[in-house]
Amino acid sequence: MCVLLTASPPRFVSVEELMETAKGVTNMALAHEIMVNQDFEIKPAEPPEGSLERQVKEIMHKAFWDCMEAQLKEDPPSYEHAIKLLAEIKETLLSFLLPGHGRLQARIEEVLDLPLIQQQAENGALDIGHLSQFIVGMMGSFCAPCRDKDVNKLKEITEIVPLLKAIFSVLDLMKVDMANFALMSIRPHLMQQSVEYERNKFQQFLEKQPNALDYTEKWLEETAKCLRESDEEGCGAAELASPINVHNRAYLRLLKWDHASDPFPETVLMDQVRLQEMQQEVERLVLLSSVLLIVYTTTGEAISGLPGLMETLKTTVGAMLADMHMPSFNAPEAFATIGEKLCVELSSCLSRHGFPPFSADSSSGLKGQILSVIQPDNKVRALMDSRVQNYLLAVLESGQHRTPPLPGGLTPVSKELMKLAVGFSRLVNFNKLVYSPFYQKILQNILTPGESLNTETIFSSAHDSSPFKKRNTQ
């Protein structure tokens, strides 16, 4: 049993300190999300539907466009608002240019010459339709392939005000596309800067909150204690409680965390939601693989190698487990239904391939075994859980080396498990890079108090396993 450590007493802080700390944590969280979440992207800022902010925005926009339309219908037309829009459009188009786009820049400057446009407006010779066509053409040259359809739709709009309104809408999307492209391009080069930024921000936070590592110390202390008490055959206590073992197994413990009662370690707090999602995926894969293993073990050679059957059974079980972490999920009812459905599918499959149909006794036995999987101490479930945990641990230990072999019984969920392992490894390695100085000090106090601890292997492995290096899967 692992001993819980008490946290340090809280220290009172001023409102100013709290606000400054919150700002630093917010910025650090954003930088962290960019580095850890490979799917992170900037999205257009839109107020919530029905919100006051959205209503005000819509009213103001409508008033602006109505005013411009009224100006253009005057005799003679007034181009005050239109020229302001053209100036903004010109600035946006120029912002899309790269250093080598000198000719395009000259062309934009020539056609969207604001003093000339102002002069043409004063003389009644301004052709906004012609300028709009030029703008749409330029947008087609700059836009990402995913925006081609939007730009082509602009060519179908003949009314000036609706066209300019649509142009601005597409330009806003193009700005977001450009920002995401820039983010994707520079992300690999941001690694070291991001590591140093997060580390410095956390150090500043730690200086204001000296007890901000209490739960991290407790997390590592409990892991070390559990490893010392382990009686794994062939492993001495010193080997089990080595720095690298303590550290990797501590991360693995996060996938079995009791989020309702145990405070999360401070150094992984920004990833708590992400790790909780990974924990739920581990639980789902364990149950899914357990049911499939029971089916194939019980049914035997009759269904072994039948094309498409495994995927069919997997889809059926997966659909029933999709909501397993929802409060409304009824495990006994769901697994009873899984047993019924699988028996029907197996009987049908056996009949199609010339095998005797499922007997009533076989069907009843299979349903009972499947239903028993809901028990945490079920032997098959415990076995598959152990194999998943060992695989994830092996991935952490392998660093930049070859991906470890998949344990038996996990082939049906290999794709999902490997995806999970890559995400988990990326998160862990980045966390090691950022917090290595803090972990080193804590582990030294835990494992070799008063002595110098060599933790180089822990943190050098994190460097070798950079989230932006490709893993050799051969």
DRENDO-1510 file (C-alpha; in Angstrom, 1 decimal, always signed):
<recs>
REC; n; res; u; v; w
REC; 1; MET; +0.0; +0.0; +0.0 .
REC; 2; CYS; +1.4; +3.4; -1.0 .
REC; 3; VAL; +1.7; +6.1; +1.7 .
REC; 4; LEU; +0.0; +9.5; +1.1 .
REC; 5; LEU; +2.1; +12.5; +1.9 .
REC; 6; THR; +0.7; +15.7; +3.4 .
REC; 7; ALA; +0.9; +18.9; +1.5 .
REC; 8; SER; +2.5; +22.1; +2.9 .
REC; 9; PRO; +0.3; +24.7; +4.5 .
REC; 10; PRO; -1.2; +27.3; +2.1 .
REC; 11; ARG; +0.4; +30.7; +1.8 .
REC; 12; PHE; -1.8; +33.8; +1.5 .
REC; 13; VAL; -1.2; +35.9; -1.6 .
REC; 14; SER; -2.4; +39.3; -2.7 .
REC; 15; VAL; -5.0; +39.8; -5.5 .
REC; 16; GLU; -2.2; +41.3; -7.7 .
REC; 17; GLU; +0.0; +38.3; -7.2 .
REC; 18; LEU; -2.9; +36.0; -8.0 .
REC; 19; MET; -3.8; +37.9; -11.2 .
REC; 20; GLU; -0.2; +38.0; -12.4 .
REC; 21; THR; +0.2; +34.3; -11.7 .
REC; 22; ALA; -3.0; +33.4; -13.5 .
REC; 23; LYS; -1.9; +35.4; -16.6 .
REC; 24; GLY; +1.4; +33.5; -16.7 .
REC; 25; VAL; -0.3; +30.2; -16.4 .
REC; 26; THR; -2.7; +31.1; -19.2 .
REC; 27; ASN; +0.1; +32.0; -21.6 .
REC; 28; MET; +2.0; +28.9; -20.6 .
REC; 29; ALA; -1.1; +26.7; -21.2 .
REC; 30; LEU; -1.5; +28.1; -24.7 .
REC; 31; ALA; +2.2; +27.5; -25.6 .
REC; 32; HIS; +1.9; +24.0; -24.1 .
REC; 33; GLU; -1.2; +23.2; -26.2 .
REC; 34; ILE; +0.6; +24.3; -29.4 .
REC; 35; MET; +3.5; +21.9; -28.8 .
REC; 36; VAL; +1.7; +18.9; -27.4 .
REC; 37; ASN; -1.5; +18.9; -29.4 .
REC; 38; GLN; -0.5; +18.0; -33.0 .
REC; 39; ASP; -4.1; +18.8; -34.1 .
REC; 40; PHE; -4.0; +22.3; -32.6 .
REC; 41; GLU; -5.2; +25.0; -34.9 .
REC; 42; ILE; -6.4; +28.6; -34.8 .
REC; 43; LYS; -10.1; +28.9; -35.5 .
REC; 44; PRO; -12.2; +31.9; -36.5 .
REC; 45; ALA; -13.4; +33.8; -33.4 .
REC; 46; GLU; -17.2; +33.7; -33.4 .
REC; 47; PRO; -19.4; +34.8; -30.4 .
REC; 48; PRO; -21.7; +32.1; -29.2 .
REC; 49; GLU; -25.1; +31.8; -31.0 .
REC; 50; GLY; -27.7; +33.9; -29.3 .
REC; 51; SER; -25.2; +35.8; -27.1 .
REC; 52; LEU; -25.4; +39.5; -26.6 .
REC; 53; GLU; -22.0; +39.9; -28.2 .
REC; 54; ARG; -23.1; +38.2; -31.3 .
REC; 55; GLN; -26.3; +40.2; -31.5 .
REC; 56; VAL; -24.3; +43.5; -31.2 .
REC; 57; LYS; -21.9; +42.4; -33.8 .
REC; 58; GLU; -24.6; +41.5; -36.3 .
REC; 59; ILE; -26.4; +44.8; -35.7 .
REC; 60; MET; -23.3; +46.8; -36.2 .
REC; 61; HIS; -22.3; +44.9; -39.3 .
REC; 62; LYS; -25.7; +45.2; -40.8 .
REC; 63; ALA; -25.7; +49.0; -40.1 .
REC; 64; PHE; -22.3; +49.3; -41.8 .
REC; 65; TRP; -23.3; +47.5; -44.9 .
REC; 66; ASP; -26.7; +49.2; -45.1 .
REC; 67; CYS; -25.0; +52.6; -44.9 .
REC; 68; MET; -22.5; +51.7; -47.6 .
REC; 69; GLU; -25.3; +50.4; -49.9 .
REC; 70; ALA; -27.2; +53.7; -49.3 .
REC; 71; GLN; -24.0; +55.7; -50.2 .
REC; 72; LEU; -23.5; +53.8; -53.4 .
REC; 73; LYS; -27.2; +54.5; -54.4 .
REC; 74; GLU; -26.8; +58.2; -54.0 .
REC; 75; ASP; -26.6; +60.5; -57.0 .
REC; 76; PRO; -23.8; +60.9; -57.5 .
REC; 77; PRO; -22.6; +57.8; -55.5 .
REC; 78; SER; -20.5; +58.3; -52.4 .
REC; 79; TYR; -17.5; +56.0; -52.1 .
REC; 80; GLU; -16.3; +56.9; -48.6 .
REC; 81; HIS; -17.1; +53.5; -47.0 .
REC; 82; ALA; -16.1; +51.6; -50.1 .
REC; 83; ILE; -12.6; +53.2; -50.3 .
REC; 84; LYS; -12.0; +52.3; -46.6 .
REC; 85; LEU; -12.9; +48.7; -47.4 .
REC; 86; LEU; -10.6; +48.7; -50.4 .
REC; 87; ALA; -7.8; +50.0; -48.3 .
REC; 88; GLU; -8.3; +47.2; -45.7 .
REC; 89; ILE; -8.5; +44.6; -48.5 .
REC; 90; LYS; -5.3; +45.9; -50.0 .
REC; 91; GLU; -3.5; +45.6; -46.6 .
REC; 92; THR; -4.8; +42.1; -46.2 .
REC; 93; LEU; -3.7; +40.9; -49.6 .
REC; 94; LEU; -0.2; +42.4; -49.0 .
REC; 95; SER; +0.0; +40.5; -45.7 .
REC; 96; PHE; -0.3; +37.2; -47.6 .
REC; 97; LEU; +2.8; +37.9; -49.7 .
REC; 98; LEU; +6.1; +36.1; -49.2 .
REC; 99; PRO; +9.5; +37.8; -49.6 .
REC; 100; GLY; +9.8; +36.5; -53.2 .
REC; 101; HIS; +6.4; +37.9; -54.4 .
REC; 102; GLY; +7.8; +41.2; -55.6 .
REC; 103; ARG; +5.8; +41.2; -58.9 .
REC; 104; LEU; +2.5; +40.4; -57.2 .
REC; 105; GLN; +3.2; +43.2; -54.7 .
REC; 106; ALA; +3.8; +45.7; -57.5 .
REC; 107; ARG; +0.6; +44.5; -59.2 .
REC; 108; ILE; -1.5; +45.0; -56.1 .
REC; 109; GLU; +0.0; +48.4; -55.4 .
REC; 110; GLU; -0.7; +49.4; -59.0 .
REC; 111; VAL; -4.3; +48.3; -59.2 .
REC; 112; LEU; -5.3; +49.2; -55.6 .
REC; 113; ASP; -3.6; +52.6; -55.8 .
REC; 114; LEU; -5.6; +54.4; -53.1 .
REC; 115; PRO; -4.9; +58.0; -54.2 .
REC; 116; LEU; -5.8; +57.1; -57.7 .
REC; 117; ILE; -9.0; +55.4; -56.5 .
REC; 118; GLN; -9.9; +58.5; -54.5 .
REC; 119; GLN; -9.4; +60.6; -57.6 .
REC; 120; GLN; -11.5; +58.3; -59.7 .
REC; 121; ALA; -14.3; +58.4; -57.1 .
REC; 122; GLU; -14.2; +62.2; -57.1 .
REC; 123; ASN; -14.5; +62.3; -60.9 .
REC; 124; GLY; -17.2; +59.7; -61.0 .
REC; 125; ALA; -14.9; +57.2; -62.9 .
REC; 126; LEU; -14.5; +54.6; -60.2 .
REC; 127; ASP; -15.3; +51.0; -61.3 .
REC; 128; ILE; -15.6; +49.0; -58.1 .
REC; 129; GLY; -16.8; +46.0; -60.1 .
REC; 130; HIS; -13.5; +45.8; -61.9 .
REC; 131; LEU; -11.5; +46.2; -58.7 .
REC; 132; SER; -13.5; +43.5; -57.1 .
REC; 133; GLN; -12.8; +41.1; -59.9 .
REC; 134; PHE; -9.1; +41.8; -59.5 .
REC; 135; ILE; -9.3; +41.2; -55.7 .
REC; 136; VAL; -11.1; +37.9; -56.3 .
REC; 137; GLY; -8.4; +36.9; -58.8 .
REC; 138; MET; -5.7; +37.7; -56.2 .
REC; 139; MET; -7.5; +35.7; -53.5 .
REC; 140; GLY; -7.6; +32.7; -55.8 .
REC; 141; SER; -3.8; +32.9; -56.2 .
REC; 142; PHE; -3.2; +33.1; -52.4 .
REC; 143; CYS; -5.8; +30.9; -50.9 .
REC; 144; ALA; -5.3; +27.3; -49.7 .
REC; 145; PRO; -6.8; +24.5; -51.8 .
REC; 146; CYS; -9.6; +24.2; -49.2 .
REC; 147; ARG; -10.7; +27.7; -50.0 .
REC; 148; ASP; -10.9; +27.3; -53.8 .
REC; 149; LYS; -14.6; +26.6; -53.7 .
REC; 150; ASP; -15.3; +29.7; -51.5 .
REC; 151; VAL; -13.3; +31.9; -53.9 .
REC; 152; ASN; -15.1; +30.5; -57.0 .
REC; 153; LYS; -18.5; +31.3; -55.4 .
REC; 154; LEU; -17.4; +35.0; -55.2 .
REC; 155; LYS; -17.2; +35.1; -59.0 .
REC; 156; GLU; -21.0; +34.3; -59.2 .
REC; 157; ILE; -22.0; +37.4; -57.1 .
REC; 158; THR; -22.8; +40.4; -59.3 .
REC; 159; GLU; -24.1; +43.0; -56.7 .
REC; 160; ILE; -21.3; +45.2; -55.3 .
REC; 161; VAL; -22.3; +45.2; -51.6 .
REC; 162; PRO; -23.0; +41.4; -51.3 .
REC; 163; LEU; -19.7; +40.8; -53.1 .
REC; 164; LEU; -17.6; +43.0; -50.9 .
REC; 165; LYS; -19.3; +41.5; -47.8 .
REC; 166; ALA; -18.5; +37.9; -49.1 .
REC; 167; ILE; -14.9; +39.0; -49.9 .
REC; 168; PHE; -14.4; +40.0; -46.3 .
REC; 169; SER; -15.8; +36.8; -45.0 .
REC; 170; VAL; -13.5; +34.7; -47.2 .
REC; 171; LEU; -10.5; +36.9; -46.4 .
REC; 172; ASP; -11.1; +36.3; -42.7 .
REC; 173; LEU; -11.0; +32.5; -43.3 .
REC; 174; MET; -7.8; +33.0; -45.4 .
REC; 175; LYS; -6.1; +34.9; -42.5 .
REC; 176; VAL; -6.8; +31.9; -40.3 .
REC; 177; ASP; -5.5; +29.5; -42.9 .
REC; 178; MET; -2.3; +31.6; -43.2 .
REC; 179; ALA; -1.9; +31.6; -39.4 .
REC; 180; ASN; -2.3; +27.8; -39.2 .
REC; 181; PHE; +0.2; +27.3; -42.1 .
REC; 182; ALA; +2.7; +29.5; -40.3 .
REC; 183; LEU; +2.1; +27.6; -37.1 .
REC; 184; MET; +2.6; +24.3; -38.8 .
REC; 185; SER; +5.8; +25.5; -40.5 .
REC; 186; ILE; +7.5; +26.8; -37.3 .
REC; 187; ARG; +6.3; +24.2; -34.8 .
REC; 188; PRO; +9.3; +22.0; -35.2 .
REC; 189; HIS; +11.6; +25.0; -34.6 .
REC; 190; LEU; +9.7; +26.1; -31.5 .
REC; 191; MET; +10.6; +23.0; -29.4 .
REC; 192; GLN; +13.6; +24.4; -27.4 .
REC; 193; GLN; +12.0; +27.9; -27.0 .
REC; 194; SER; +8.8; +26.3; -25.8 .
REC; 195; VAL; +10.6; +24.1; -23.3 .
REC; 196; GLU; +12.5; +27.0; -21.9 .
REC; 197; TYR; +9.4; +29.2; -21.9 .
REC; 198; GLU; +7.3; +26.7; -20.0 .
REC; 199; ARG; +10.1; +26.0; -17.6 .
REC; 200; ASN; +10.7; +29.7; -16.9 .
REC; 201; LYS; +7.0; +30.4; -16.4 .
REC; 202; PHE; +6.7; +27.5; -14.0 .
REC; 203; GLN; +9.8; +28.7; -12.1 .
REC; 204; GLN; +8.2; +32.1; -11.7 .
REC; 205; PHE; +5.0; +30.4; -10.5 .
REC; 206; LEU; +7.0; +28.3; -8.1 .
REC; 207; GLU; +8.7; +31.4; -6.7 .
REC; 208; LYS; +5.3; +32.9; -5.9 .
REC; 209; GLN; +3.9; +29.6; -4.7 .
REC; 210; PRO; +6.7; +27.7; -2.9 .
REC; 211; ASN; +4.4; +24.7; -2.2 .
REC; 212; ALA; +3.5; +24.3; -5.9 .
REC; 213; LEU; +5.3; +21.0; -6.2 .
REC; 214; ASP; +3.8; +19.3; -3.2 .
REC; 215; TYR; +1.5; +17.0; -5.2 .
REC; 216; THR; +4.3; +16.2; -7.7 .
REC; 217; GLU; +6.6; +15.2; -4.9 .
REC; 218; LYS; +3.8; +13.0; -3.5 .
REC; 219; TRP; +3.2; +11.4; -6.9 .
REC; 220; LEU; +6.8; +10.4; -7.3 .
REC; 221; GLU; +7.3; +9.4; -3.7 .
REC; 222; GLU; +4.3; +7.1; -3.9 .
REC; 223; THR; +5.6; +5.5; -7.1 .
REC; 224; ALA; +9.0; +4.9; -5.6 .
REC; 225; LYS; +7.5; +3.4; -2.5 .
REC; 226; CYS; +5.3; +1.1; -4.5 .
REC; 227; LEU; +8.4; +0.0; -6.6 .
REC; 228; ARG; +10.4; -0.6; -3.4 .
REC; 229; GLU; +7.7; -2.8; -2.0 .
REC; 230; SER; +7.3; -4.7; -5.3 .
REC; 231; ASP; +8.3; -8.4; -5.3 .
REC; 232; GLU; +8.6; -8.8; -9.0 .
REC; 233; GLU; +10.6; -12.0; -9.6 .
REC; 234; GLY; +14.1; -11.3; -10.8 .
REC; 235; CYS; +14.1; -7.6; -10.0 .
REC; 236; GLY; +15.9; -6.2; -6.9 .
REC; 237; ALA; +14.5; -3.2; -5.1 .
REC; 238; ALA; +17.4; -1.0; -6.2 .
REC; 239; GLU; +16.8; -1.9; -9.9 .
REC; 240; LEU; +13.0; -1.4; -9.6 .
REC; 241; ALA; +13.4; +1.9; -7.8 .
REC; 242; SER; +15.9; +3.4; -10.2 .
REC; 243; PRO; +15.2; +7.0; -11.4 .
REC; 244; ILE; +14.1; +6.0; -14.9 .
REC; 245; ASN; +11.8; +3.2; -13.6 .
REC; 246; VAL; +10.3; +5.5; -11.0 .
REC; 247; HIS; +9.7; +8.2; -13.5 .
REC; 248; ASN; +8.2; +6.1; -16.3 .
REC; 249; ARG; +6.0; +4.2; -13.9 .
REC; 250; ALA; +4.8; +7.4; -12.4 .
REC; 251; TYR; +3.6; +8.5; -15.8 .
REC; 252; LEU; +1.9; +5.2; -16.2 .
REC; 253; ARG; +0.1; +5.7; -12.9 .
REC; 254; LEU; -1.6; +8.8; -14.4 .
REC; 255; LEU; -3.6; +6.4; -16.7 .
REC; 256; LYS; -5.2; +4.8; -13.6 .
REC; 257; TRP; -5.7; +8.0; -11.6 .
REC; 258; ASP; -8.7; +8.6; -9.3 .
REC; 259; HIS; -9.5; +12.1; -10.5 .
REC; 260; ALA; -12.4; +12.5; -8.1 .
REC; 261; SER; -10.3; +12.2; -4.9 .
REC; 262; ASP; -6.6; +12.5; -5.7 .
REC; 263; PRO; -5.2; +15.9; -6.6 .
REC; 264; PHE; -3.3; +15.8; -9.9 .
REC; 265; PRO; +0.5; +16.5; -9.9 .
REC; 266; GLU; +1.2; +20.1; -10.6 .
REC; 267; THR; +3.7; +19.4; -13.4 .
REC; 268; VAL; +1.2; +17.5; -15.5 .
REC; 269; LEU; -1.9; +19.6; -14.5 .
REC; 270; MET; -2.2; +21.2; -17.9 .
REC; 271; ASP; -2.5; +17.7; -19.4 .
REC; 272; GLN; -5.0; +16.4; -16.9 .
REC; 273; VAL; -8.0; +16.4; -19.3 .
REC; 274; ARG; -5.9; +14.9; -22.1 .
REC; 275; LEU; -4.5; +12.2; -19.8 .
REC; 276; GLN; -8.0; +11.5; -18.5 .
REC; 277; GLU; -9.2; +10.9; -22.1 .
REC; 278; MET; -6.2; +8.6; -22.6 .
REC; 279; GLN; -7.2; +6.8; -19.4 .
REC; 280; GLN; -10.7; +6.3; -20.7 .
REC; 281; GLU; -9.3; +5.0; -24.0 .
REC; 282; VAL; -7.1; +2.5; -22.2 .
REC; 283; GLU; -10.2; +1.2; -20.3 .
REC; 284; ARG; -12.2; +0.9; -23.5 .
REC; 285; LEU; -9.4; -1.0; -25.3 .
REC; 286; VAL; -9.0; -3.3; -22.4 .
REC; 287; LEU; -12.7; -4.2; -22.3 .
REC; 288; LEU; -12.9; -4.5; -26.1 .
REC; 289; SER; -9.8; -6.7; -26.4 .
REC; 290; SER; -11.0; -8.8; -23.4 .
REC; 291; VAL; -14.4; -9.6; -25.0 .
REC; 292; LEU; -12.8; -10.4; -28.4 .
REC; 293; LEU; -10.2; -12.7; -26.7 .
REC; 294; ILE; -13.0; -14.5; -24.9 .
REC; 295; VAL; -15.0; -15.0; -28.1 .
REC; 296; TYR; -12.0; -16.5; -30.0 .
REC; 297; THR; -10.8; -18.6; -27.1 .
REC; 298; THR; -14.3; -20.0; -26.5 .
REC; 299; THR; -15.3; -20.6; -30.1 .
REC; 300; GLY; -11.9; -22.0; -31.2 .
REC; 301; GLU; -10.8; -23.0; -34.7 .
REC; 302; ALA; -14.3; -22.8; -36.1 .
REC; 303; ILE; -14.0; -19.0; -36.6 .
REC; 304; SER; -10.3; -18.6; -36.7 .
REC; 305; GLY; -9.2; -16.9; -39.9 .
REC; 306; LEU; -12.7; -16.2; -41.2 .
REC; 307; PRO; -12.4; -13.0; -43.3 .
REC; 308; GLY; -14.1; -9.9; -41.9 .
REC; 309; LEU; -15.4; -11.6; -38.8 .
REC; 310; MET; -13.0; -10.0; -36.4 .
REC; 311; GLU; -13.8; -6.5; -37.7 .
REC; 312; THR; -17.5; -7.2; -37.5 .
REC; 313; LEU; -17.4; -8.3; -33.9 .
REC; 314; LYS; -15.1; -5.4; -33.0 .
REC; 315; THR; -17.5; -2.9; -34.5 .
REC; 316; THR; -20.4; -4.4; -32.6 .
REC; 317; VAL; -18.6; -4.4; -29.3 .
REC; 318; GLY; -17.1; -0.9; -30.0 .
REC; 319; ALA; -20.5; +0.6; -30.6 .
REC; 320; MET; -21.8; -0.7; -27.3 .
REC; 321; LEU; -18.8; +0.6; -25.4 .
REC; 322; ALA; -18.9; +4.1; -27.1 .
REC; 323; ASP; -20.7; +5.7; -24.1 .
REC; 324; MET; -19.1; +3.5; -21.4 .
REC; 325; HIS; -17.8; +6.6; -19.5 .
REC; 326; MET; -21.2; +8.4; -19.5 .
REC; 327; PRO; -23.1; +8.5; -16.2 .
REC; 328; SER; -26.0; +6.9; -17.8 .
REC; 329; PHE; -24.0; +3.8; -19.0 .
REC; 330; ASN; -25.4; +0.6; -17.5 .
REC; 331; ALA; -22.6; -1.9; -17.7 .
REC; 332; PRO; -24.5; -5.2; -16.9 .
REC; 333; GLU; -27.2; -4.3; -19.4 .
REC; 334; ALA; -24.6; -3.3; -22.1 .
REC; 335; PHE; -22.5; -6.4; -21.7 .
REC; 336; ALA; -25.6; -8.6; -21.6 .
REC; 337; THR; -26.6; -7.0; -25.0 .
REC; 338; ILE; -23.1; -7.5; -26.3 .
REC; 339; GLY; -23.3; -11.2; -25.5 .
REC; 340; GLU; -26.7; -11.5; -27.2 .
REC; 341; LYS; -25.5; -9.7; -30.4 .
REC; 342; LEU; -22.2; -11.6; -30.6 .
REC; 343; CYS; -23.9; -15.0; -30.3 .
REC; 344; VAL; -26.3; -14.1; -33.1 .
REC; 345; GLU; -23.5; -13.0; -35.3 .
REC; 346; LEU; -21.4; -16.0; -34.5 .
REC; 347; SER; -24.3; -18.4; -35.2 .
REC; 348; SER; -25.0; -16.7; -38.5 .
REC; 349; CYS; -21.3; -16.8; -39.5 .
REC; 350; LEU; -20.8; -20.5; -38.6 .
REC; 351; SER; -23.9; -21.4; -40.6 .
REC; 352; ARG; -22.7; -19.5; -43.7 .
REC; 353; HIS; -19.3; -21.4; -43.6 .
REC; 354; GLY; -20.8; -24.8; -43.1 .
REC; 355; PHE; -20.1; -25.2; -39.3 .
REC; 356; PRO; -22.6; -26.5; -36.8 .
REC; 357; PRO; -24.6; -23.7; -35.2 .
REC; 358; PHE; -23.9; -22.5; -31.7 .
REC; 359; SER; -25.4; -24.8; -29.2 .
REC; 360; ALA; -27.6; -23.4; -26.3 .
REC; 361; ASP; -24.9; -24.4; -23.8 .
REC; 362; SER; -22.1; -22.8; -25.8 .
REC; 363; SER; -24.1; -19.6; -26.2 .
REC; 364; SER; -25.0; -19.4; -22.5 .
REC; 365; GLY; -21.4; -20.0; -21.5 .
REC; 366; LEU; -20.1; -17.3; -23.8 .
REC; 367; LYS; -22.7; -14.8; -22.6 .
REC; 368; GLY; -21.7; -15.5; -19.0 .
REC; 369; GLN; -18.0; -15.0; -19.7 .
REC; 370; ILE; -18.6; -11.8; -21.5 .
REC; 371; LEU; -20.8; -10.5; -18.7 .
REC; 372; SER; -18.2; -11.3; -16.1 .
REC; 373; VAL; -15.7; -8.9; -17.8 .
REC; 374; ILE; -17.4; -6.0; -16.0 .
REC; 375; GLN; -15.8; -7.2; -12.8 .
REC; 376; PRO; -12.5; -5.4; -12.2 .
REC; 377; ASP; -10.9; -8.6; -10.9 .
REC; 378; ASN; -11.9; -10.7; -13.9 .
REC; 379; LYS; -8.9; -12.7; -15.0 .
REC; 380; VAL; -9.1; -12.0; -18.7 .
REC; 381; ARG; -9.7; -8.3; -18.1 .
REC; 382; ALA; -6.8; -8.2; -15.6 .
REC; 383; LEU; -4.6; -10.0; -18.2 .
REC; 384; MET; -5.4; -7.6; -21.0 .
REC; 385; ASP; -5.0; -4.6; -18.7 .
REC; 386; SER; -1.6; -5.8; -17.7 .
REC; 387; ARG; -0.6; -6.3; -21.3 .
REC; 388; VAL; -1.7; -2.8; -22.3 .
REC; 389; GLN; +0.1; -1.2; -19.4 .
REC; 390; ASN; +3.3; -3.2; -20.2 .
REC; 391; TYR; +3.1; -2.2; -23.8 .
REC; 392; LEU; +2.8; +1.5; -22.9 .
REC; 393; LEU; +5.6; +1.2; -20.5 .
REC; 394; ALA; +7.8; -0.5; -23.1 .
REC; 395; VAL; +7.0; +2.4; -25.5 .
REC; 396; LEU; +8.3; +4.9; -22.9 .
REC; 397; GLU; +11.4; +2.8; -22.3 .
REC; 398; SER; +12.2; +2.3; -25.9 .
REC; 399; GLY; +12.8; +6.0; -26.6 .
REC; 400; GLN; +13.7; +6.6; -30.2 .
REC; 401; HIS; +14.4; +2.9; -30.7 .
REC; 402; ARG; +12.2; +0.4; -32.5 .
REC; 403; THR; +8.6; +0.2; -31.4 .
REC; 404; PRO; +8.1; -2.8; -29.0 .
REC; 405; PRO; +6.2; -5.8; -30.2 .
REC; 406; LEU; +2.5; -5.9; -29.6 .
REC; 407; PRO; +1.5; -8.4; -26.8 .
REC; 408; GLY; -0.7; -11.3; -27.6 .
REC; 409; GLY; -4.5; -10.6; -27.8 .
REC; 410; LEU; -4.1; -7.0; -28.7 .
REC; 411; THR; -3.9; -7.4; -32.4 .
REC; 412; PRO; -7.6; -6.4; -32.9 .
REC; 413; VAL; -7.0; -3.1; -31.3 .
REC; 414; SER; -3.5; -2.5; -32.6 .
REC; 415; LYS; -4.3; +0.6; -34.5 .
REC; 416; GLU; -6.0; +2.3; -31.6 .
REC; 417; LEU; -3.4; +1.2; -29.1 .
REC; 418; MET; -0.5; +2.4; -31.3 .
REC; 419; LYS; -2.2; +5.8; -31.8 .
REC; 420; LEU; -2.7; +6.1; -28.0 .
REC; 421; ALA; +1.0; +5.1; -27.4 .
REC; 422; VAL; +2.3; +7.7; -29.7 .
REC; 423; GLY; +0.2; +10.4; -28.1 .
REC; 424; PHE; +1.1; +9.3; -24.6 .
REC; 425; SER; +4.8; +9.1; -25.4 .
REC; 426; ARG; +4.8; +12.5; -27.0 .
REC; 427; LEU; +3.2; +14.0; -24.0 .
REC; 428; VAL; +5.5; +12.3; -21.5 .
REC; 429; ASN; +8.7; +13.2; -23.4 .
REC; 430; PHE; +7.7; +16.8; -23.7 .
REC; 431; ASN; +6.9; +16.9; -20.0 .
REC; 432; LYS; +10.3; +15.4; -19.2 .
REC; 433; LEU; +12.0; +18.1; -21.2 .
REC; 434; VAL; +10.2; +20.9; -19.5 .
REC; 435; TYR; +10.4; +19.8; -15.9 .
REC; 436; SER; +13.6; +17.8; -15.9 .
REC; 437; PRO; +15.4; +20.2; -13.3 .
REC; 438; PHE; +12.4; +19.9; -10.9 .
REC; 439; TYR; +12.1; +16.1; -11.3 .
REC; 440; GLN; +15.9; +15.6; -10.8 .
REC; 441; LYS; +15.8; +17.4; -7.5 .
REC; 442; ILE; +12.7; +15.6; -6.3 .
REC; 443; LEU; +14.0; +12.1; -7.3 .
REC; 444; GLN; +17.4; +12.8; -5.7 .
REC; 445; ASN; +15.6; +13.6; -2.4 .
REC; 446; ILE; +13.5; +10.5; -2.7 .
REC; 447; LEU; +16.0; +7.9; -3.9 .
REC; 448; THR; +19.4; +9.1; -2.6 .
REC; 449; PRO; +18.9; +11.8; +0.0 .
REC; 450; GLY; +22.1; +13.7; +0.6 .
REC; 451; GLU; +23.8; +12.1; -2.4 .
REC; 452; SER; +24.3; +13.1; -6.0 .
REC; 453; LEU; +21.8; +11.3; -8.3 .
REC; 454; ASN; +22.6; +10.6; -12.0 .
REC; 455; THR; +19.3; +11.2; -13.8 .
REC; 456; GLU; +21.0; +11.9; -17.2 .
REC; 457; THR; +19.5; +8.7; -18.7 .
REC; 458; ILE; +15.9; +9.9; -17.9 .
REC; 459; PHE; +16.2; +13.2; -19.5 .
REC; 460; SER; +18.5; +12.4; -22.3 .
REC; 461; SER; +16.0; +9.8; -23.4 .
REC; 462; ALA; +13.4; +12.5; -23.5 .
REC; 463; HIS; +15.6; +14.5; -25.9 .
REC; 464; ASP; +16.1; +11.4; -28.1 .
REC; 465; SER; +12.4; +10.9; -28.2 .
REC; 466; SER; +11.5; +14.4; -29.2 .
REC; 467; PRO; +7.8; +14.7; -30.1 .
REC; 468; PHE; +8.8; +15.9; -33.5 .
REC; 469; LYS; +11.1; +13.1; -34.4 .
REC; 470; LYS; +9.6; +10.2; -36.4 .
REC; 471; ARG; +9.5; +6.9; -34.6 .
REC; 472; ASN; +11.0; +3.9; -36.4 .
REC; 473; THR; +8.3; +1.4; -36.7 .
REC; 474; GLN; +10.1; -1.1; -38.7 .
</recs>
